[in-house]
Amino acid sequence: MKAKKNLVTKKSSAKKTKAEVKKSTGKSGKTKTALTKEKTNSKKTPSLAKKKVEAKKTTKVKAAKPSTKAVDNKKLAISPKKTTKTKKAQVPEVVAKTPAKTTSLKYTAKPTPANKVKSILVTQPKPEGDKSPYFDLAKKCNVKIDFREFIFVEGVSASEFRRDKINILDHTAVIFTSRNAADHYFRICNEMRITVPESMKYFCISESTAYYLQKYVVFRKRKIFHGKQTFADMMDLIKKHKDEKFLLPCTDFHNVEGAELLEKADIKFTKAIIYRTVCSDLSDLANVNYDIIVFFSPSGIKSLFQNFPDFKQNLTRIAAFGATTAKAVEEANLYVDIKAPNPNAPSMTMALEQYILQVNKGK
């Protein structure tokens, strides 16, 4: 009996425990405390997930901000390089284009119509005496020739010359490009009380300039040399005496005739400014027209435009003596109709005569 009671009590206790387990665990077989914990955990987990997502977003935004700044900094670092490159590329282009425009403008002048020549203006003082090739030209071609100095020469004083610290006696040869150069060279020597040695050699641009030196020195072929009419002709003689120390008396004009040729030939020479050219007042010629105007130096062109800034060539023919004068005419956008010297005309009067006979023929 006791054994049966023990079995009944065991069964009832087992049933009770099963019922308690069912009540406490429910259908899933878990305890209520475990379920409540899971429920609370499940409620907490979405908030943690949201926080993680928000944290990721914030970290992304924070990471994105510095990246954009880095990009901006790169852009700022690149932009000045681009600007500097563009500036460097543009500057030489502008510099290269401007001379091309100026040179094209300088030489756009067209040949002047070859109308009959009746009047000529020579931009030099009137020759003294009755003997001059210009007077013969006027009679032969039946034209009127007037003379008017476009420039006049002022000598540099001895005190001004000393400022340049040029010692004349340090040189063994002198180059004369005109009679004015010869006159003022010997004037300076006289004012400074310099005795020119007899061994001094003189190189003259033309035979007439060489003979003009008889006014100051005894003419001897061994120490006086001359070209035909141009500085280039005289260069052959200068190169034969390249061991000499040359003095080149000149004006204050920036483009000194022959200086470039001497530099190219490696000739030792010194430019000595002993006189200056001054533009004449030509206001009385404002309403006077000539068929031909004859120029002998770039200073004459300078004087023309200083007196008449709006000068137009129109039907006026221009004659230029020497390469530097012709270049100055072209740079002023004027056309050179008559050039001298040339192979067929070594002098200006011969070049004028040939042109006049040609254009006046049958007119």
C-alpha positions in Angstrom: 0.0 0.0 0.0 2.8 2.3 0.8 4.4 1.6 -2.5 1.2 2.5 -4.4 0.9 5.7 -2.4 4.5 6.6 -3.3 3.9 6.0 -7.0 0.7 8.1 -6.9 2.5 10.9 -5.2 5.4 10.6 -7.7 3.0 10.7 -10.6 1.1 13.7 -9.2 4.3 15.6 -8.5 5.5 14.8 -12.0 2.2 16.1 -13.4 2.4 19.2 -11.3 5.9 19.9 -12.5 4.9 19.3 -16.2 1.9 21.7 -15.7 4.1 24.2 -14.0 6.6 23.9 -16.8 3.8 24.4 -19.4 2.5 27.4 -17.5 5.8 28.9 -17.0 7.2 28.2 -20.5 4.0 28.2 -22.6 3.9 26.7 -26.0 7.5 27.4 -26.9 8.8 25.6 -24.0 10.7 28.6 -22.6 10.4 30.2 -19.3 8.5 33.5 -18.8 11.5 35.3 -17.6 13.4 34.1 -20.7 10.6 35.3 -22.8 10.3 38.6 -21.1 14.1 39.0 -21.5 13.8 38.2 -25.2 10.9 40.6 -25.6 12.9 43.4 -24.0 15.9 42.5 -26.0 13.9 42.4 -29.2 12.4 45.8 -28.4 15.9 47.2 -27.6 17.6 45.7 -30.7 15.8 47.9 -33.3 16.8 51.0 -31.4 20.4 49.8 -31.4 20.2 49.0 -35.1 18.9 52.5 -35.7 21.6 53.9 -33.7 24.2 51.9 -35.7 22.6 53.1 -39.0 22.6 56.7 -37.7 26.1 56.3 -36.6 27.1 55.0 -40.0 25.3 57.9 -41.7 27.0 60.4 -39.4 30.3 58.8 -40.0 29.6 58.8 -43.8 28.7 62.5 -43.7 31.6 63.3 -41.6 33.9 61.4 -43.9 32.3 63.0 -46.9 32.9 66.5 -45.6 36.6 66.3 -45.4 36.7 64.5 -48.8 34.8 67.5 -50.4 37.2 69.9 -48.7 40.1 67.9 -50.1 38.6 68.1 -53.6 38.1 71.8 -53.2 41.7 72.2 -52.0 42.8 70.2 -55.1 40.8 72.4 -57.3 42.2 75.5 -55.7 45.7 74.1 -56.1 45.2 73.3 -59.7 43.5 76.5 -60.8 46.5 78.8 -60.3 48.6 76.4 -62.3 46.2 76.6 -65.1 46.1 80.4 -64.9 49.9 80.6 -64.9 50.1 78.2 -67.9 47.6 80.2 -69.8 49.4 83.4 -69.0 52.7 82.0 -70.1 51.2 80.7 -73.3 49.5 84.0 -74.1 52.4 86.4 -73.4 54.7 85.1 -76.2 51.8 85.0 -78.6 51.1 88.7 -78.1 54.7 89.6 -78.3 55.1 87.6 -81.5 52.1 89.1 -83.1 52.7 92.8 -82.4 56.0 93.1 -84.5 54.3 91.3 -87.4 51.5 93.9 -87.4 53.8 96.9 -87.1 56.1 95.6 -89.9 53.2 94.9 -92.2 51.9 98.4 -91.5 55.2 100.0 -92.2 55.6 98.6 -95.7 52.1 98.9 -97.1 52.8 102.1 -99.1 52.0 101.7 -102.8 54.0 103.2 -105.7 53.2 106.8 -106.5 51.6 107.6 -109.9 54.3 108.6 -112.3 52.9 112.1 -113.2 55.0 114.7 -115.0 57.6 116.3 -112.8 57.7 120.1 -112.7 59.0 120.9 -109.2 61.6 119.4 -106.8 62.4 120.2 -103.2 65.9 119.4 -102.0 66.1 119.1 -98.2 69.6 120.7 -98.1 71.0 124.2 -98.1 71.3 125.9 -101.4 74.8 125.3 -102.9 77.2 128.3 -102.9 78.1 129.7 -106.3 76.7 129.0 -109.7 78.3 125.6 -110.2 76.1 122.7 -109.0 74.8 119.6 -110.6 71.3 120.6 -109.4 71.4 123.8 -111.4 72.4 121.8 -114.5 69.6 119.4 -113.9 67.0 122.2 -113.6 68.1 123.6 -117.1 68.4 120.2 -118.8 65.0 118.8 -117.6 63.2 122.2 -117.4 62.1 121.8 -113.8 62.0 124.1 -110.8 64.4 123.1 -107.9 64.1 124.7 -104.4 66.4 124.1 -101.5 65.4 124.1 -97.9 67.2 122.7 -94.9 64.9 120.3 -93.0 67.6 120.0 -90.2 70.5 122.1 -89.0 73.5 121.0 -87.1 74.6 122.2 -83.7 78.1 121.4 -82.4 78.6 119.7 -79.1 80.8 121.8 -76.8 84.1 120.6 -75.6 82.8 120.4 -72.0 80.0 118.1 -73.1 82.4 116.0 -75.1 84.6 115.5 -72.1 81.7 114.0 -70.2 81.8 111.0 -72.5 85.4 110.4 -71.5 86.6 109.7 -75.0 90.3 110.3 -75.7 90.8 111.2 -79.4 94.5 110.4 -79.3 93.7 106.8 -78.3 92.6 106.2 -81.8 94.7 105.7 -84.9 92.0 106.2 -87.6 88.8 108.3 -88.1 85.7 107.5 -90.2 83.9 110.5 -91.8 80.4 109.9 -93.2 79.8 113.6 -94.1 81.4 117.0 -94.3 79.6 117.9 -91.1 81.4 115.1 -89.3 84.8 116.4 -90.5 84.1 120.0 -89.6 83.0 119.2 -86.0 85.8 116.7 -85.5 88.5 119.3 -86.2 86.5 121.9 -84.3 86.5 119.7 -81.2 90.3 119.0 -81.6 90.9 122.8 -81.8 88.7 123.6 -78.8 90.4 120.9 -76.7 93.8 121.9 -78.0 94.5 118.5 -79.4 97.2 118.2 -82.0 96.2 115.5 -84.5 99.3 113.4 -85.4 100.3 113.2 -89.0 100.1 109.4 -88.8 96.3 109.6 -88.3 94.4 107.7 -91.1 91.1 109.0 -92.5 88.4 106.8 -94.1 85.8 108.9 -96.0 82.4 107.7 -97.4 83.0 109.4 -100.8 85.7 111.0 -102.9 84.2 114.4 -102.5 84.4 114.1 -98.7 88.0 112.9 -99.0 88.9 116.0 -101.0 87.1 118.2 -98.6 89.7 117.2 -95.9 92.2 119.3 -97.8 90.7 122.1 -95.7 92.3 120.6 -92.6 95.1 118.2 -93.6 97.5 117.6 -96.4 95.9 115.2 -98.9 98.0 112.0 -99.1 96.8 108.8 -100.6 98.6 106.7 -97.9 96.5 108.1 -95.1 93.2 109.1 -96.8 90.9 106.4 -98.1 87.4 106.7 -99.6 84.6 104.6 -100.8 82.3 105.2 -103.7 79.1 106.6 -102.1 78.0 104.1 -99.4 79.3 102.9 -96.1 79.2 99.3 -97.4 81.7 100.3 -100.1 84.0 101.8 -97.5 83.9 98.6 -95.4 86.2 96.8 -97.8 88.9 99.4 -97.1 88.3 99.3 -93.3 88.6 95.5 -93.2 92.0 95.8 -94.8 93.1 98.0 -91.8 91.1 96.1 -89.1 94.0 96.4 -86.6 93.5 100.2 -86.4 91.4 101.7 -83.5 88.7 103.7 -85.3 86.8 106.8 -84.1 83.4 107.3 -85.6 82.3 111.0 -85.2 78.5 111.1 -85.5 75.3 112.9 -84.5 73.1 112.1 -81.5 70.7 110.2 -83.8 70.1 106.7 -82.5 70.6 104.9 -85.8 74.2 105.8 -86.6 75.1 105.0 -90.2 77.6 102.2 -90.5 77.7 101.2 -86.8 76.0 97.8 -87.4 78.4 97.0 -90.3 81.4 97.7 -88.1 80.0 95.6 -85.3 79.4 92.6 -87.6 82.9 92.8 -88.9 84.3 92.9 -85.4 86.0 96.3 -86.0 87.2 98.1 -82.9 85.6 101.5 -83.0 84.2 104.2 -80.7 81.1 106.4 -81.4 81.9 110.0 -80.6 78.8 112.4 -80.6 80.3 115.7 -81.7 77.2 117.3 -83.1 73.5 117.0 -82.9 70.7 117.5 -85.5 67.9 119.9 -84.8 64.6 120.0 -86.8 64.0 123.2 -88.7 60.7 125.2 -88.6 58.9 124.4 -91.9 55.6 126.0 -91.2 55.9 128.2 -94.3 55.8 125.1 -96.5 52.3 124.0 -95.1 50.5 125.0 -98.3 53.3 124.2 -100.8 53.3 121.1 -102.9 56.2 119.5 -104.8 56.3 116.7 -107.3 59.5 115.3 -105.7 61.0 115.7 -102.2 64.7 114.6 -101.9 65.9 113.3 -98.5 69.5 112.6 -97.5 69.2 111.3 -93.9 66.7 109.8 -91.5 66.7 113.1 -89.6 65.0 114.7 -92.6 62.1 112.3 -92.3 61.9 113.0 -88.6 61.8 116.7 -89.3 59.0 116.3 -91.9 56.7 114.5 -89.4 57.6 116.8 -86.5 56.4 119.8 -88.6 53.6 118.0 -90.4 52.3 115.0 -88.3 49.4 114.3 -90.7 51.6 114.3 -93.8 50.2 112.2 -96.7 52.3 111.3 -99.7 49.4 111.4 -102.2 51.1 112.3 -105.6 54.4 113.4 -104.2 57.4 111.3 -105.2 60.1 110.7 -102.6 63.8 110.3 -103.4 66.1 108.9 -100.7 69.9 108.9 -100.7 71.5 106.0 -98.9 70.1 102.7 -97.4 69.4 104.2 -93.9 67.4 107.1 -95.4 65.4 104.7 -97.6 64.7 102.5 -94.6 63.5 105.5 -92.5 61.1 106.5 -95.4 59.6 103.0 -95.5 59.3 102.8 -91.7 57.2 106.0 -92.0 54.9 104.1 -94.3 55.9 106.1 -97.3 57.0 104.8 -100.7 60.5 105.4 -102.0 60.2 106.2 -105.8 63.8 107.1 -106.4 66.8 105.5 -104.7 70.4 106.6 -104.9 73.1 105.6 -105.3 72.3 102.6 -107.6 74.3 100.8 -110.3 73.1 103.1 -113.0 73.2 106.3 -111.0 76.0 106.8 -108.4 74.7 110.3 -107.5 71.3 111.7 -106.6 71.2 114.2 -109.5 71.8 111.3 -112.0 69.0 109.3 -110.4 66.6 112.3 -110.6 67.5 113.0 -114.2 66.9 109.4 -115.3 63.5 109.4 -113.5 62.4 112.7 -114.9 63.3 111.9 -118.4 61.4 108.7 -118.2 58.1 110.1 -116.7 58.2 113.4 -118.6 58.8 111.7 -122.0 55.8 112.3 -124.3 53.8 114.2 -121.7 
